[in-house]
Amino acid sequence: MSMPDHFSTKEAVLMIQIGSATLKIKGEEHLLTKHHSFIIPAAEHHTLVLKENFQAIVIMEVDSEIKFVNS
C-alpha cells in the first residue's frame, strides 16, 4: 500500500509504532521503522510506501490540511 504524492499545509511529526515504510521526500528515500520519528516540513511534497504491517502516529496542528498533488 502507498500514499500518493501529497503535502501538509503545516509541519507534521510522524512516529512509527509498528512495521516499516519508505518515505520519499526531497529526492531522498528514508526507511522508517518502529520507534523512529521524522519531521515533515510544511508544504513539502512526499510519498509513503508501506513495507509491512504499519502503524504510525502523526502529530500536526489542528488546522493542518493534507493536499494531494495532481488531484
DASULPE-V699239 format. One line per field, one symbol per residue. psi: psi as a letter, one per 20 degrees, with the letter a starting at -180 (. if undefined). A space follows every 10 residues. Layout:
psi->???
This chain:
psi->qqorprrqir qqppopgqbr rppopkjqpp pprpjqqppo qqjoprqpop happpqpppr qhjqppppqk .
